Amino acid sequence: MNPSHPVPTNPAHPAPAQPTADAVLADVTGMLRTVLAEYGDDDVVIGLSTTFNRDLELESIDLVTLAGLLEERYGQRVNLAEFLAGMEFDEIIELTVGRLVEYVVWSLKTTQAG
C-alpha cells in the first residue's frame, strides 16, 4: 500500500484529481446501491433529482452509512454530517442526489485550492 494514499481506493475508479459531477454521481450512485442492497432495493433508478427521503426512503441510519462510505472514498474532506447540520429540516427532507454531488465536488475543489 502506498503510504501517501492511506484511504483505500478502487484502482479501476480512483478518486479524480479534478472531480467532475459525472464522476462523483457515479461514485455516490454506487454507494447508494450498497446502502439500498441491504433492503433488496439495489435496482432503483438513481439520478440527480432523486430524493433521499421520498424516492429512496432512506432512514437516518442509512445516511450514517452513506457518510462513512463518502469518507472512505474521499477522506475527511467530505463531511456529510457537517453538510446536513447546516440545513433546515425541510431541506434535509427534500435533499437530492444532485445537491449531494454538488457538495462533494465543491468540497474536493475547495480543499485542493486551499
N, C-alpha and C positions, 0 to 999 in steps of 0.2 A: 504494500500500500504506500502510496506517495504521501509523505508527511505534510506536504503543502496542501493536500486535499483531504482533510480529516472527515469530511462529510461523505458518506457512501454515495456514489453516483452510478447511474446506469450508463455503461460505456457506449451503448447504442444511442443514448439520448442524453448526452452531457448537458449540464446547465449552460445555456448560451452566454457568451461574454456580453453581447448586447441583446438582451431579451426582447423578443417580439411578442405581440399579443397572441399570434397564432401558436408560437411555441409554448407560451405559458398556458394558453387554453388547452392544448394537448396534454400538458402535464396535469393541470387541475382536473380535466376530464378523467384522466387515468386514476387520479387519487379518489375522485368521487365514485368511480366504478368500484374501487377497492372497498370503500365505505359501504356502498349500496349492495355489494355482493353478500354481505352478512345477512341481508334481508331477502336475497334472491331477486333483487331488482337491478341487476347489473346490465340489463338490456334497454334501460330507459334512454330516451334521446336527451342529450345534454348540449345546450348551445349557450350563446352569450346572454340570451333573455331568460334562460331557465332560472327560476327562483328556488332558493334552498328550502324555504318553508312550504310554499304552496305546491310546487311541481315535484320536488324531491322528497318532501315531507321529512326532512332531517330533524332529529332531536338535538338538544344541546350537547349530549354526549358524542354525537356524530361530528359536531363542529370541533370538539376537543380532539377527536381522532384526526380530523382533517388538519387541524392546527399542527399536530405532531408530524403528519406527512409533509406539510409545507415546510416545516423547519428542517426535517430530514433532507429534503430536496434542495432548499435554498439557504439553509443556515438561519441564524437569528436575525438576518436582515428582514425577513418576512415574519411579522408577528400578528397572527390572526386575532388573538385576544386583545391586543392593543388597538387594532383596526376596529373591532366591534365595540370596544369600550368608548370610542369617540362618536358612536351613533346613538340616535334616539331609538326607542323600542320599535316604532313603526318602520324605521329604516332597516332594522335588522330583519323584521318580518318580510320586508319586500326585497331583501338583498338578492341580487342576481349574480350568476356566474361571471357575467361581463364586468360587473363592478369589482369583484374579487380579482379578476385578471388585470384590470386597470391598476388596482392597488399593488399587486405583485410586480408588475412591470415598473411602476413608479418607484417602489421600494428598492428594486435592484438597480435601477438607473441612478437613484439618489445616492445610494451607498457607494457606487462606483465613482460618481463625480466628487463625492466628499472625500 
